[in-house]
């Protein structure tokens, strides 16, 4: 990271980006040379929520309830859950998952994952003498890192996609509505992260109703009041997405939000498309 910063500062100035930062304009210095006046960051490897869900599953099913021992779980994971679908379903359904406002797993996500990383990063300095912040934005890393990651105790199989965004619940694991998701995410100290990315899907039929705009405004007010750093939306139903997979020529202009960037749905690889379809479609209500 330090080598990258030094090279960027010397060889890759950012004049346009610098023009958007008050300190760059005030001091007449390129953004990459602002030093401690800037806000440096280090990317957090994708999969933080997968880790939290996995640790919670181990704690509950191995240690608290003793439904399986670690040796057996190790065997199951080495075999990528093959031949152990009943055990896999137990780890999916009987262990708490992040995104449901459940302190059992949310505490693990905050204390043992995000806050632990923040504490460790305080111990190091960059070339400007500043402690960098973690950047929980998986972007395409949810797929590229997923291909390199073995089976996990949250029920995920080897080489499959990791949880997207940076603080997004794993696909389909958030079952208690959009407010519960916001409550879970709000327990992370967002002053110790930079741009923690939350992806959400909203039911288009609700937003198209007479009360839709009012409900959406209420959702955004809750997000703001909880001091969550970042949220982005897809407002499209599964029927449309599946139809686009079958007849892409009819949906050439269908744009979706992936994770930190937007793309034409029909141009995405199928595993990206399937992951977007698998996201929970949240219904807004009073």
PAPAMAR-338197 format. One line per 3 residues: number of its first residue (from 1); for each residue x negated, y, z negated of N, C-alpha, C. Coordinates in nm, 3 decimals. Layout:
// PAPAMAR-338197
NUM	X/Y/Z/X/Y/Z/X/Y/Z | ... .
//
This chain:
// PAPAMAR-338197
1	-0.084/-0.120/0.000/0.000/0.000/0.000/-0.087/0.125/0.000 | -0.192/0.126/-0.084/-0.280/0.242/-0.090/-0.354/0.264/0.042 | -0.401/0.156/0.104/-0.467/0.167/0.234/-0.372/0.226/0.337 .
4	-0.245/0.178/0.333/-0.145/0.228/0.426/-0.122/0.378/0.406 | -0.113/0.422/0.281/-0.092/0.564/0.253/-0.208/0.648/0.306 | -0.330/0.600/0.283/-0.448/0.675/0.327/-0.453/0.687/0.479 .
7	-0.421/0.577/0.548/-0.424/0.577/0.694/-0.316/0.669/0.750 | -0.196/0.660/0.691/-0.087/0.746/0.738/-0.120/0.893/0.717 | -0.178/0.925/0.602/-0.210/1.065/0.572/-0.310/1.121/0.672 .
10	-0.406/1.040/0.716/-0.512/1.090/0.804/-0.474/1.085/0.951 | -0.402/0.979/0.991/-0.382/0.956/1.134/-0.238/0.968/1.183 | -0.141/0.966/1.093/0.000/0.965/1.136/0.081/1.073/1.066 .
13	0.057/1.199/1.097/0.139/1.306/1.038/0.284/1.295/1.084 | 0.373/1.349/1.005/0.517/1.344/1.035/0.573/1.486/1.044 | 0.548/1.557/1.152/0.590/1.698/1.159/0.741/1.718/1.151 .
16	0.818/1.635/1.223/0.963/1.654/1.219/1.018/1.623/1.080 | 0.976/1.508/1.023/1.022/1.471/0.889/0.978/1.574/0.787 | 0.856/1.625/0.802/0.805/1.726/0.708/0.891/1.852/0.710 .
19	0.946/1.883/0.828/1.030/2.003/0.840/1.160/1.992/0.762 | 1.193/1.871/0.716/1.317/1.849/0.641/1.293/1.848/0.489 | 1.168/1.866/0.445/1.136/1.862/0.303/1.090/2.000/0.256 .
22	1.152/2.049/0.149/1.125/2.184/0.101/0.978/2.201/0.062 | 0.919/2.100/-0.005/0.780/2.114/-0.049/0.685/2.124/0.070 | 0.712/2.047/0.175/0.627/2.054/0.294/0.629/2.195/0.353 .
25	0.749/2.254/0.360/0.762/2.388/0.414/0.699/2.492/0.321 | 0.720/2.474/0.191/0.669/2.573/0.095/0.517/2.574/0.090 | 0.456/2.457/0.097/0.310/2.448/0.085/0.240/2.442/0.221 .
28	0.317/2.427/0.329/0.256/2.416/0.461/0.174/2.290/0.476 | 0.220/2.182/0.414/0.145/2.057/0.413/0.233/1.946/0.470 | 0.173/1.862/0.555/0.248/1.749/0.608/0.295/1.659/0.495 .
31	0.412/1.600/0.513/0.473/1.515/0.411/0.379/1.405/0.363 | 0.302/1.347/0.455/0.214/1.235/0.420/0.093/1.280/0.338 | 0.074/1.412/0.324/-0.037/1.464/0.244/0.010/1.541/0.121 .
34	0.138/1.531/0.088/0.190/1.606/-0.026/0.140/1.552/-0.160 | 0.098/1.427/-0.160/0.048/1.369/-0.284/0.155/1.359/-0.390 | 0.122/1.400/-0.512/0.214/1.379/-0.624/0.341/1.461/-0.609 .
37	0.344/1.556/-0.515/0.468/1.632/-0.494/0.571/1.551/-0.416 | 0.529/1.439/-0.355/0.624/1.353/-0.284/0.674/1.243/-0.377 | 0.759/1.156/-0.326/0.813/1.047/-0.406/0.776/0.915/-0.340 .
40	0.661/0.859/-0.372/0.618/0.736/-0.306/0.702/0.617/-0.350 | 0.700/0.513/-0.270/0.778/0.394/-0.299/0.707/0.272/-0.243 | 0.743/0.158/-0.295/0.697/0.029/-0.244/0.820/-0.057/-0.219 .
43	0.824/-0.124/-0.105/0.940/-0.206/-0.073/0.953/-0.323/-0.171 | 1.072/-0.347/-0.217/1.099/-0.463/-0.300/1.137/-0.579/-0.208 | 1.068/-0.690/-0.219/1.096/-0.805/-0.133/1.243/-0.845/-0.147 .
46	1.303/-0.884/-0.037/1.445/-0.922/-0.037/1.470/-1.037/-0.133 | 1.592/-1.044/-0.185/1.632/-1.159/-0.264/1.643/-1.136/-0.413 | 1.640/-1.010/-0.459/1.647/-0.984/-0.602/1.776/-1.038/-0.664 .
49	1.888/-1.022/-0.594/2.015/-1.071/-0.648/2.019/-1.223/-0.646 | 1.958/-1.286/-0.546/1.948/-1.432/-0.543/1.871/-1.482/-0.665 | 1.765/-1.411/-0.701/1.686/-1.447/-0.819/1.771/-1.435/-0.944 .
52	1.845/-1.325/-0.958/1.930/-1.305/-1.076/2.036/-1.414/-1.088 | 2.105/-1.444/-0.978/2.207/-1.550/-0.980/2.144/-1.685/-1.013 | 2.024/-1.709/-0.961/1.957/-1.837/-0.985/1.916/-1.851/-1.131 .
55	1.860/-1.744/-1.188/1.822/-1.748/-1.329/1.944/-1.767/-1.419 | 2.055/-1.701/-1.385/2.177/-1.717/-1.464/2.230/-1.860/-1.455 | 2.222/-1.920/-1.336/2.268/-2.059/-1.318/2.183/-2.155/-1.400 .
58	2.051/-2.135/-1.399/1.962/-2.221/-1.478/1.992/-2.204/-1.627 | 2.005/-2.081/-1.671/2.032/-2.055/-1.813/2.161/-2.123/-1.857 | 2.266/-2.108/-1.778/2.397/-2.160/-1.819/2.405/-2.312/-1.808 .
61	2.367/-2.366/-1.692/2.393/-2.508/-1.665/2.284/-2.600/-1.715 | 2.160/-2.550/-1.724/2.050/-2.634/-1.773/2.032/-2.618/-1.923 | 2.028/-2.494/-1.972/1.994/-2.472/-2.112/2.116/-2.458/-2.203 .
64	2.218/-2.380/-2.162/2.334/-2.359/-2.248/2.425/-2.482/-2.252 | 2.464/-2.530/-2.135/2.563/-2.638/-2.128/2.501/-2.775/-2.103 | 2.373/-2.778/-2.068/2.297/-2.903/-2.049/2.370/-3.001/-1.955 .
67	2.423/-2.948/-1.845/2.491/-3.033/-1.747/2.390/-3.100/-1.653 | 2.267/-3.051/-1.652/2.163/-3.108/-1.568/2.030/-3.066/-1.629 | 1.927/-3.150/-1.615/1.796/-3.110/-1.670/1.709/-3.053/-1.558 .
70	1.599/-2.989/-1.597/1.515/-2.920/-1.499/1.451/-3.017/-1.400 | 1.416/-3.135/-1.447/1.354/-3.233/-1.356/1.450/-3.271/-1.245 | 1.577/-3.292/-1.281/1.677/-3.328/-1.181/1.703/-3.210/-1.086 .
73	1.711/-3.090/-1.143/1.733/-2.973/-1.059/1.617/-2.955/-0.962 | 1.497/-2.979/-1.008/1.380/-2.969/-0.921/1.391/-3.067/-0.804 | 1.434/-3.188/-0.834/1.454/-3.289/-0.729/1.560/-3.245/-0.629 .
76	1.670/-3.192/-0.681/1.780/-3.147/-0.595/1.733/-3.037/-0.500 | 1.658/-2.939/-0.554/1.613/-2.827/-0.472/1.509/-2.872/-0.371 | 1.421/-2.965/-0.409/1.322/-3.016/-0.313/1.389/-3.084/-0.195 .
79	1.507/-3.141/-0.221/1.583/-3.207/-0.115/1.682/-3.113/-0.046 | 1.671/-2.982/-0.078/1.754/-2.881/-0.014/1.903/-2.910/-0.032 | 1.939/-2.961/-0.149/2.078/-2.992/-0.185/2.135/-3.109/-0.106 .
82	2.060/-3.170/-0.013/2.112/-3.278/0.069/2.141/-3.401/-0.018 | 2.266/-3.449/-0.009/2.307/-3.561/-0.093/2.353/-3.519/-0.231 | 2.354/-3.388/-0.258/2.392/-3.337/-0.390/2.495/-3.225/-0.378 .
85	2.589/-3.239/-0.286/2.684/-3.131/-0.262/2.769/-3.103/-0.386 | 2.803/-3.207/-0.462/2.882/-3.186/-0.584/2.804/-3.102/-0.685 | 2.675/-3.130/-0.696/2.591/-3.050/-0.786/2.581/-2.907/-0.734 .
88	2.565/-2.892/-0.604/2.558/-2.758/-0.544/2.684/-2.678/-0.574 | 2.800/-2.739/-0.559/2.925/-2.669/-0.587/2.936/-2.630/-0.734 | 2.880/-2.713/-0.823/2.877/-2.678/-0.965/2.794/-2.552/-0.987 .
91	2.678/-2.544/-0.920/2.593/-2.427/-0.936/2.653/-2.302/-0.870 | 2.735/-2.322/-0.769/2.802/-2.209/-0.705/2.921/-2.161/-0.788 | 3.002/-2.254/-0.835/3.131/-2.219/-0.895/3.130/-2.207/-1.047 .
94	3.039/-2.278/-1.115/3.043/-2.281/-1.261/2.943/-2.187/-1.326 | 2.861/-2.121/-1.247/2.765/-2.025/-1.302/2.807/-1.885/-1.264 | 2.793/-1.788/-1.354/2.834/-1.650/-1.323/2.749/-1.590/-1.212 .
97	2.810/-1.502/-1.134/2.743/-1.441/-1.021/2.749/-1.289/-1.030 | 2.641/-1.224/-0.989/2.635/-1.079/-0.987/2.743/-1.023/-0.895 | 2.806/-0.914/-0.937/2.910/-0.850/-0.858/3.049/-0.868/-0.914 .
100	3.059/-0.932/-1.032/3.190/-0.957/-1.093/3.204/-0.893/-1.231 | 3.118/-0.795/-1.261/3.120/-0.725/-1.389/3.109/-0.823/-1.506 | 3.015/-0.916/-1.496/2.992/-1.017/-1.597/2.854/-0.994/-1.657 .
103	2.851/-0.953/-1.784/2.724/-0.918/-1.847/2.627/-1.035/-1.854 | 2.678/-1.158/-1.851/2.590/-1.275/-1.860/2.485/-1.270/-1.748 | 2.530/-1.245/-1.628/2.436/-1.240/-1.514/2.387/-1.098/-1.487 .
106	2.471/-0.998/-1.512/2.431/-0.860/-1.484/2.312/-0.819/-1.571 | 2.309/-0.865/-1.695/2.196/-0.835/-1.783/2.067/-0.895/-1.730 | 2.077/-1.016/-1.676/1.959/-1.079/-1.616/1.913/-0.999/-1.495 .
109	2.008/-0.956/-1.412/1.972/-0.877/-1.293/1.903/-0.748/-1.331 | 1.952/-0.682/-1.434/1.894/-0.554/-1.472/1.765/-0.574/-1.550 | 1.773/-0.642/-1.665/1.658/-0.655/-1.755/1.545/-0.739/-1.697 .
112	1.579/-0.854/-1.640/1.478/-0.951/-1.600/1.435/-0.942/-1.455 | 1.503/-0.859/-1.377/1.463/-0.844/-1.237/1.427/-0.697/-1.210 | 1.525/-0.611/-1.195/1.497/-0.473/-1.154/1.416/-0.396/-1.257 .
115	1.454/-0.404/-1.384/1.382/-0.326/-1.485/1.244/-0.385/-1.513 | 1.231/-0.516/-1.501/1.099/-0.578/-1.516/1.005/-0.530/-1.407 | 1.055/-0.526/-1.283/0.973/-0.476/-1.171/0.934/-0.330/-1.196 .
118	1.030/-0.250/-1.243/1.001/-0.109/-1.271/0.894/-0.095/-1.378 | 0.901/-0.177/-1.482/0.801/-0.172/-1.589/0.662/-0.207/-1.535 | 0.656/-0.309/-1.449/0.528/-0.349/-1.392/0.470/-0.240/-1.302 .
121	0.557/-0.175/-1.226/0.509/-0.073/-1.133/0.459/0.053/-1.205 | 0.506/0.073/-1.328/0.456/0.184/-1.407/0.309/0.165/-1.444 | 0.262/0.040/-1.438/0.125/0.009/-1.479/0.024/0.038/-1.367 .
124	0.072/0.066/-1.247/-0.020/0.089/-1.135/-0.002/0.231/-1.080 | -0.104/0.279/-1.011/-0.101/0.412/-0.952/-0.137/0.402/-0.804 | -0.081/0.494/-0.725/-0.120/0.498/-0.585/-0.238/0.594/-0.567 .
127	-0.275/0.625/-0.443/-0.394/0.707/-0.419/-0.377/0.850/-0.469 | -0.254/0.890/-0.500/-0.228/1.024/-0.553/-0.214/1.025/-0.705 | -0.232/0.907/-0.765/-0.219/0.899/-0.910/-0.076/0.889/-0.958 .
130	0.014/0.851/-0.870/0.157/0.842/-0.903/0.199/0.696/-0.908 | 0.283/0.660/-1.005/0.340/0.526/-1.010/0.453/0.516/-0.908 | 0.441/0.424/-0.811/0.546/0.413/-0.709/0.675/0.355/-0.767 .
133	0.783/0.375/-0.694/0.912/0.315/-0.731/0.946/0.201/-0.637 | 1.022/0.105/-0.688/1.070/-0.003/-0.605/1.179/0.050/-0.511 | 1.187/-0.009/-0.393/1.286/0.030/-0.293/1.371/-0.093/-0.260 .
136	1.481/-0.115/-0.332/1.565/-0.234/-0.307/1.648/-0.219/-0.180 | 1.583/-0.231/-0.066/1.649/-0.227/0.064/1.595/-0.340/0.149 | 1.667/-0.450/0.153/1.618/-0.568/0.225/1.611/-0.544/0.375 .
139	1.707/-0.469/0.430/1.719/-0.444/0.574/1.710/-0.580/0.646 | 1.621/-0.598/0.741/1.612/-0.727/0.811/1.540/-0.833/0.730 | 1.481/-0.793/0.616/1.411/-0.889/0.532/1.501/-0.997/0.476 .
142	1.631/-0.970/0.466/1.724/-1.072/0.418/1.719/-1.196/0.507 | 1.692/-1.174/0.636/1.682/-1.287/0.728/1.538/-1.337/0.741 | 1.444/-1.245/0.765/1.305/-1.287/0.787/1.248/-1.355/0.663 .
145	1.278/-1.301/0.544/1.231/-1.365/0.422/1.312/-1.490/0.390 | 1.438/-1.489/0.429/1.521/-1.607/0.406/1.469/-1.729/0.479 | 1.418/-1.709/0.601/1.364/-1.821/0.678/1.243/-1.883/0.609 .
148	1.177/-1.807/0.521/1.056/-1.854/0.453/1.082/-1.902/0.311 | 1.207/-1.894/0.266/1.238/-1.919/0.126/1.307/-2.054/0.108 | 1.262/-2.130/0.009/1.317/-2.262/-0.018/1.456/-2.252/-0.080 .
151	1.519/-2.367/-0.103/1.650/-2.371/-0.167/1.643/-2.306/-0.305 | 1.752/-2.244/-0.347/1.755/-2.172/-0.474/1.871/-2.220/-0.560 | 1.860/-2.206/-0.693/1.964/-2.256/-0.783/2.096/-2.181/-0.779 .
154	2.107/-2.074/-0.700/2.237/-2.010/-0.684/2.325/-2.084/-0.583 | 2.273/-2.193/-0.526/2.348/-2.271/-0.427/2.304/-2.247/-0.285 | 2.216/-2.149/-0.266/2.167/-2.118/-0.132/2.074/-2.228/-0.081 .
157	2.087/-2.264/0.048/2.001/-2.364/0.108/1.876/-2.300/0.168 | 1.772/-2.380/0.185/1.646/-2.333/0.238/1.662/-2.273/0.378 | 1.584/-2.173/0.408/1.573/-2.105/0.538/1.699/-2.027/0.577 .
160	1.797/-2.018/0.488/1.917/-1.941/0.520/1.901/-1.798/0.468 | 1.992/-1.711/0.509/1.982/-1.569/0.477/1.989/-1.547/0.326 | 1.913/-1.447/0.279/1.919/-1.403/0.140/2.029/-1.298/0.126 .
163	2.060/-1.260/0.002/2.158/-1.153/-0.019/2.109/-1.028/0.053 | 2.201/-0.958/0.119/2.158/-0.844/0.200/2.154/-0.716/0.118 | 2.121/-0.607/0.184/2.108/-0.481/0.112/1.991/-0.488/0.017 .
166	2.015/-0.453/-0.107/1.915/-0.464/-0.212/1.980/-0.497/-0.344 | 2.105/-0.448/-0.361/2.183/-0.477/-0.481/2.320/-0.533/-0.444 | 2.335/-0.582/-0.321/2.463/-0.639/-0.277/2.481/-0.779/-0.335 .
169	2.601/-0.812/-0.382/2.627/-0.950/-0.424/2.606/-1.046/-0.307 | 2.574/-1.171/-0.339/2.558/-1.271/-0.234/2.694/-1.293/-0.167 | 2.691/-1.333/-0.042/2.809/-1.344/0.044/2.919/-1.430/-0.021 .
172	3.032/-1.366/-0.049/3.146/-1.440/-0.101/3.144/-1.466/-0.250 | 3.036/-1.427/-0.319/3.027/-1.452/-0.462/3.097/-1.346/-0.546 | 3.126/-1.231/-0.486/3.197/-1.124/-0.559/3.347/-1.144/-0.540 .
175	3.412/-1.193/-0.644/3.551/-1.237/-0.633/3.650/-1.153/-0.713 | 3.605/-1.048/-0.780/3.694/-0.974/-0.869/3.721/-0.832/-0.822 | 3.697/-0.806/-0.695/3.736/-0.678/-0.639/3.623/-0.576/-0.636 .
178	3.647/-0.466/-0.563/3.542/-0.367/-0.540/3.496/-0.294/-0.665 | 3.587/-0.272/-0.761/3.548/-0.202/-0.883/3.453/-0.287/-0.966 | 3.476/-0.418/-0.970/3.386/-0.507/-1.043/3.246/-0.504/-0.981 .
181	3.239/-0.496/-0.847/3.109/-0.485/-0.780/3.039/-0.357/-0.825 | 3.111/-0.246/-0.823/3.052/-0.119/-0.864/3.006/-0.124/-1.009 | 3.082/-0.187/-1.096/3.044/-0.196/-1.237/2.914/-0.274/-1.253 .
184	2.902/-0.387/-1.181/2.778/-0.465/-1.189/2.659/-0.382/-1.142 | 2.675/-0.317/-1.027/2.564/-0.241/-0.970/2.527/-0.122/-1.058 | 2.624/-0.064/-1.127/2.599/0.054/-1.210/2.513/0.023/-1.332 .
187	2.504/-0.104/-1.368/2.423/-0.141/-1.487/2.274/-0.135/-1.459 | 2.236/-0.131/-1.332/2.096/-0.109/-1.296/2.063/0.038/-1.318 | 1.947/0.066/-1.374/1.904/0.204/-1.394/1.852/0.258/-1.260 .
190	1.936/0.332/-1.190/1.900/0.379/-1.056/1.800/0.493/-1.057 | 1.768/0.546/-1.175/1.660/0.645/-1.180/1.525/0.577/-1.168 | 1.522/0.444/-1.180/1.396/0.368/-1.174/1.381/0.294/-1.040 .
193	1.473/0.320/-0.948/1.464/0.265/-0.813/1.474/0.380/-0.714 | 1.450/0.349/-0.588/1.466/0.451/-0.483/1.553/0.392/-0.373 | 1.674/0.447/-0.358/1.760/0.405/-0.249/1.810/0.263/-0.258 .
196	1.850/0.217/-0.379/1.903/0.081/-0.393/2.027/0.066/-0.305 | 2.022/-0.029/-0.212/2.121/-0.038/-0.105/2.233/-0.137/-0.139 | 2.357/-0.087/-0.139/2.476/-0.169/-0.161/2.557/-0.173/-0.032 .
199	2.577/-0.292/0.023/2.666/-0.312/0.138/2.803/-0.356/0.091 | 2.908/-0.297/0.149/3.043/-0.336/0.115/3.128/-0.344/0.243 | 3.220/-0.442/0.245/3.320/-0.450/0.350/3.455/-0.413/0.292 .
202	3.528/-0.328/0.362/3.660/-0.287/0.317/3.765/-0.335/0.416 | 3.880/-0.375/0.365/3.988/-0.425/0.448/4.045/-0.311/0.533 | 4.037/-0.320/0.665/4.084/-0.210/0.750/4.234/-0.188/0.739 .
205	4.310/-0.292/0.711/4.456/-0.277/0.702/4.495/-0.187/0.585 | 4.420/-0.197/0.475/4.448/-0.111/0.360/4.416/0.034/0.394 | 4.301/0.055/0.456/4.259/0.192/0.486/4.349/0.258/0.591 .
208	4.413/0.176/0.674/4.503/0.231/0.775/4.642/0.260/0.720 | 4.667/0.221/0.595/4.798/0.245/0.535/4.810/0.391/0.493 | 4.931/0.429/0.453/4.957/0.568/0.415/4.870/0.611/0.297 .
211	4.843/0.520/0.205/4.763/0.553/0.088/4.614/0.527/0.109 | 4.577/0.481/0.228/4.439/0.444/0.254/4.337/0.553/0.222 | 4.353/0.674/0.276/4.254/0.779/0.247/4.243/0.810/0.098 .
214	4.357/0.812/0.028/4.355/0.839/-0.116/4.281/0.729/-0.192 | 4.304/0.602/-0.152/4.235/0.490/-0.216/4.085/0.496/-0.191 | 4.048/0.529/-0.068/3.906/0.536/-0.035/3.838/0.648/-0.112 .
217	3.905/0.762/-0.124/3.851/0.873/-0.202/3.833/0.833/-0.348 | 3.930/0.759/-0.402/3.920/0.711/-0.540/3.801/0.617/-0.557 | 3.781/0.531/-0.458/3.665/0.440/-0.463/3.535/0.520/-0.466 .
220	3.523/0.619/-0.376/3.400/0.698/-0.369/3.379/0.779/-0.496 | 3.487/0.826/-0.557/3.474/0.900/-0.683/3.420/0.808/-0.792 | 3.470/0.683/-0.796/3.420/0.586/-0.894/3.272/0.559/-0.870 .
223	3.235/0.538/-0.745/3.094/0.517/-0.710/3.009/0.633/-0.759 | 3.056/0.754/-0.735/2.980/0.873/-0.775/2.972/0.884/-0.927 | 3.083/0.864/-0.994/3.086/0.878/-1.141/2.996/0.774/-1.208 .
226	2.979/0.658/-1.146/2.894/0.554/-1.203/2.746/0.575/-1.170 | 2.717/0.682/-1.095/2.579/0.720/-1.064/2.504/0.610/-0.988 | 2.575/0.546/-0.896/2.512/0.446/-0.809/2.444/0.519/-0.694 .
229	2.329/0.467/-0.654/2.243/0.542/-0.563/2.293/0.546/-0.419 | 2.348/0.435/-0.367/2.363/0.423/-0.222/2.470/0.318/-0.192 | 2.564/0.350/-0.106/2.662/0.251/-0.062/2.693/0.276/0.085 .
232	2.711/0.169/0.161/2.750/0.182/0.302/2.854/0.075/0.335 | 2.934/0.102/0.438/3.055/0.023/0.460/3.064/-0.036/0.599 | 3.132/-0.150/0.606/3.191/-0.200/0.729/3.342/-0.203/0.707 .
235	3.418/-0.153/0.802/3.564/-0.157/0.794/3.612/-0.230/0.919 | 3.609/-0.361/0.914/3.649/-0.444/1.027/3.690/-0.580/0.973 | 3.791/-0.643/1.033/3.839/-0.771/0.982/3.769/-0.887/1.052 .
238	3.780/-1.005/0.990/3.714/-1.124/1.043/3.770/-1.165/1.178 | 3.898/-1.141/1.199/3.958/-1.179/1.327/3.889/-1.107/1.442 | 3.862/-0.979/1.423/3.794/-0.902/1.527/3.651/-0.951/1.547 .
241	3.582/-0.978/1.437/3.442/-1.022/1.447/3.433/-1.159/1.514 | 3.522/-1.250/1.478/3.518/-1.383/1.539/3.556/-1.377/1.687 | 3.651/-1.290/1.719/3.687/-1.273/1.860/3.569/-1.219/1.939 .
244	3.492/-1.131/1.877/3.374/-1.075/1.945/3.268/-1.182/1.967 | 3.259/-1.279/1.876/3.165/-1.389/1.897/3.206/-1.476/2.016 | 3.337/-1.496/2.033/3.386/-1.582/2.140/3.384/-1.514/2.275 .
247	3.420/-1.385/2.277/3.427/-1.311/2.403/3.350/-1.179/2.389 | 3.217/-1.185/2.381/3.138/-1.064/2.356/3.157/-0.955/2.461 | 3.190/-0.994/2.584/3.206/-0.894/2.689/3.323/-0.799/2.661 .
250	3.420/-0.842/2.582/3.535/-0.758/2.549/3.509/-0.666/2.430 | 3.398/-0.688/2.360/3.371/-0.610/2.238/3.231/-0.548/2.245 | 3.192/-0.505/2.362/3.056/-0.454/2.383/3.028/-0.329/2.300 .
253	3.133/-0.254/2.261/3.112/-0.130/2.187/3.140/-0.144/2.037 | 3.156/-0.267/1.988/3.186/-0.288/1.845/3.060/-0.265/1.762 | 3.060/-0.158/1.684/2.944/-0.121/1.603/2.967/-0.167/1.458 .
256	2.863/-0.224/1.396/2.870/-0.265/1.257/2.750/-0.210/1.182 | 2.768/-0.198/1.051/2.658/-0.160/0.964/2.594/-0.289/0.915 | 2.465/-0.305/0.938/2.398/-0.430/0.901/2.342/-0.417/0.760 .
259	2.231/-0.347/0.745/2.174/-0.325/0.613/2.071/-0.213/0.626 | 2.118/-0.090/0.612/2.029/0.023/0.631/2.026/0.072/0.775 | 2.092/0.004/0.863/2.099/0.048/1.003/2.226/-0.007/1.066 .
262	2.268/0.057/1.175/2.386/0.014/1.250/2.342/-0.053/1.380 | 2.427/-0.144/1.430/2.393/-0.215/1.553/2.521/-0.259/1.623 | 2.510/-0.283/1.753/2.621/-0.342/1.826/2.633/-0.488/1.784 .
265	2.751/-0.526/1.738/2.772/-0.659/1.681/2.734/-0.770/1.779 | 2.772/-0.754/1.906/2.750/-0.863/2.001/2.603/-0.880/2.037 | 2.519/-0.782/2.003/2.376/-0.793/2.033/2.297/-0.853/1.917 .
268	2.363/-0.874/1.804/2.295/-0.932/1.688/2.280/-1.083/1.705 | 2.173/-1.145/1.649/2.165/-1.291/1.648/2.283/-1.350/1.572 | 2.321/-1.472/1.607/2.441/-1.531/1.547/2.431/-1.540/1.395 .
271	2.311/-1.569/1.342/2.301/-1.580/1.197/2.326/-1.445/1.130 | 2.291/-1.334/1.196/2.325/-1.201/1.144/2.476/-1.181/1.148 | 2.536/-1.218/1.262/2.681/-1.204/1.275/2.754/-1.284/1.168 .
274	2.712/-1.408/1.148/2.778/-1.495/1.050/2.765/-1.438/0.909 | 2.650/-1.378/0.879/2.630/-1.321/0.746/2.723/-1.202/0.722 | 2.745/-1.120/0.824/2.837/-1.007/0.810/2.981/-1.057/0.791 .
277	3.017/-1.161/0.865/3.150/-1.220/0.850/3.169/-1.278/0.711 | 3.060/-1.331/0.653/3.069/-1.396/0.522/3.082/-1.297/0.407 | 3.054/-1.169/0.431/3.069/-1.071/0.323/3.215/-1.064/0.278 .
280	3.235/-1.046/0.151/3.370/-1.035/0.096/3.438/-0.910/0.150 | 3.558/-0.925/0.202/3.637/-0.811/0.248/3.720/-0.760/0.130 | 3.682/-0.644/0.079/3.744/-0.591/-0.042/3.873/-0.516/-0.011 .
283	3.974/-0.539/-0.092/4.100/-0.466/-0.081/4.104/-0.358/-0.188 | 4.129/-0.235/-0.147/4.141/-0.125/-0.241/4.285/-0.116/-0.290 | 4.301/-0.105/-0.420/4.436/-0.087/-0.476/4.426/-0.016/-0.609 .
286	4.543/0.026/-0.659/4.547/0.097/-0.788/4.553/-0.006/-0.899 .
//
